[in-house]
């Protein structure tokens, strides 16, 4: 019985921290929406690729690439400024959210 209570308690805690991560990603995406659109549907600054519809894996790879300089086009400096302060966890959470737009 004790075990059952503990198990359901930790399941609840997990659910709470997962939704906190979602809220955090949404708050972080607020900074991105100005260029990419609230649903990732805009061409950033009129030229960048549309990010809506991309897979989580692609977005993670690209964001980490902007951070370490291994990815990007003519305007990659713009994105370096955006991702420089994001942690790997932030990038995962953002990519997960964007892939579901
Ligand atoms: C000031 C405008 C601006 C903001 C703010 C911005 N971006 Fe971008 N983003 C761009 C531009 C421009 C590009 C294309 C850069 C290049 O030439 O590689 C881009 C590219 C990207 C790409 C790669 C698209 C591809 O397929 O190559 C992703 C993913 C992305 N941005 C996500 C984000 C996220 C997540 C945020 C918020 C943390 C963000 N952007 C904030 C302008 C912006």
Boltz pocket constraint, residues with backbone or C-beta under 6 A from the ligand:
constraints:
  - pocket:
      binder: B
      contacts: [[A, 28], [A, 29], [A, 31], [A, 32], [A, 33], [A, 34], [A, 35], [A, 36], [A, 44], [A, 45], [A, 47], [A, 48], [A, 49], [A, 50], [A, 51], [A, 59], [A, 62], [A, 63], [A, 71], [A, 72], [A, 73], [A, 74], [A, 75], [A, 76], [A, 78], [A, 79], [A, 82], [A, 83], [A, 94]]
      max_distance: 6.0
